[in-house]
Amino acid sequence: MQSLSELVEQSQQLLTQIRKHPQFKILRFDCDVTAGDVAQFFNTLQYSTTDLDLSRLEGFNE
């Protein structure tokens, strides 16, 4: 199983590819969440997982 950090990194790479894709560039969305918002979420998540010690979380010690 991949770590959360690895999954977030892959997601960030995919989001970058999606944002650069010609089909995505021509789409017009009318929503409150942008690709930039999603990128910021992944950046924050990546930063948060850097020092995460899973052994301290309930349920991971079992």
C-alpha positions in Angstrom: 0.0 0.0 0.0 1.3 3.5 -0.9 1.7 6.1 1.8 -0.6 9.0 2.0 2.3 11.3 1.1 2.9 9.3 -2.1 -0.8 9.3 -3.1 -0.9 13.1 -2.5 2.1 13.6 -4.7 0.6 11.5 -7.5 -2.6 13.5 -7.2 -0.7 16.8 -7.5 1.0 15.5 -10.6 -2.3 14.4 -12.2 -3.9 17.8 -11.3 -1.1 19.6 -13.1 -1.5 17.4 -16.2 -5.3 18.0 -16.1 -4.9 21.8 -15.8 -2.6 21.8 -18.8 -4.8 19.5 -21.0 -6.3 21.3 -24.0 -9.8 19.8 -23.3 -9.7 21.0 -19.8 -8.7 24.5 -20.9 -11.8 24.9 -23.1 -14.2 23.8 -20.4 -16.3 26.4 -18.6 -17.3 25.6 -15.1 -19.7 27.5 -12.9 -18.8 26.2 -9.5 -17.3 27.5 -6.3 -14.2 25.2 -6.4 -11.4 25.8 -8.9 -8.5 23.6 -9.9 -6.4 26.1 -7.9 -8.4 25.4 -4.8 -7.8 21.7 -5.3 -4.1 22.3 -5.8 -4.0 24.3 -2.6 -5.8 21.5 -0.8 -3.2 18.9 -1.9 -0.3 21.3 -1.0 -1.8 21.6 2.5 -2.4 17.9 2.8 1.1 17.1 1.7 2.5 19.6 4.3 0.3 18.1 7.0 1.4 14.5 6.2 5.1 15.3 6.3 5.4 15.0 10.1 2.4 12.7 10.7 3.2 9.9 13.1 0.5 7.3 12.5 1.4 5.4 15.7 0.0 8.2 17.8 -3.4 7.9 16.1 -6.2 5.8 17.7 -6.7 2.6 15.9 -3.2 2.3 14.3 -1.7 0.8 17.4 -3.9 -2.4 17.3 
